[in-house]
């Protein structure tokens, strides 16, 4: 029998601006580093990176790993990628 706790993803999937603000503020208050994977279902390199991102999240439990689908939560991708994080495109 497999341990479901071991199989549970350590990556938090962000589905709203409120979710983003909650997790980022919580991590910031705890001085926890934040790693964000901006992804899109149509971006095959991004999709291929998901298992590696999951593995990193398991290997670094003191970090907060967030996943943001740029098409699902456009307000975050627009606000963060273009203004704050200086990411201007996804590879295709």
C-alpha angles and dihedrals in degrees: 000000000000123000106244091202090061091049096046113108117252090202117098112219109217113217102167144020089253091055090049093050093046096052096040092048092047092050092045091052089052093045089240118157115243125217117190128196109200104199143168129198091232094052105089096190088053092048090047089054094059097089091049091049089050090050092050089051090054092046094050107042093167091063125079111233116198130185119204122185103212092210096046098047103029095164091064096043091050095045098042108031099045103033109023108025098031094229108148105177146008118235116251 
